[in-house]
């Protein structure tokens, strides 16, 4: 094996001599980073009946999908009057409700 010629490794059309690359070097190959939109500063608590998708996402335990469901239920059934109304949203159960209630105002 000592007399074998070094093998070349090709990544993204760049040839690299494997005798010059350690295993740890392959971990540091740069990959394109996803661009993140700068998020707006959201002040808590949020008025749940007027909150935008971004504002709802600022609540503890709420991501974009759940925020979208909250908006859908709000548009379909009208304003949320209390915590029980929020439980009508698919994905909001007792535990999730306990997490997000401190950041919510019902107006």
Secondary structure, DSSP 8 states (H G I E B T S, - for coil): -TTS---EEEETTEEEEGGG--HHHHHT---------------SSEETTT--HHHHHTSTT--HHHHHHHHHHHHHH----SHHHHTTSTT--HHHHHHHGGGEE--
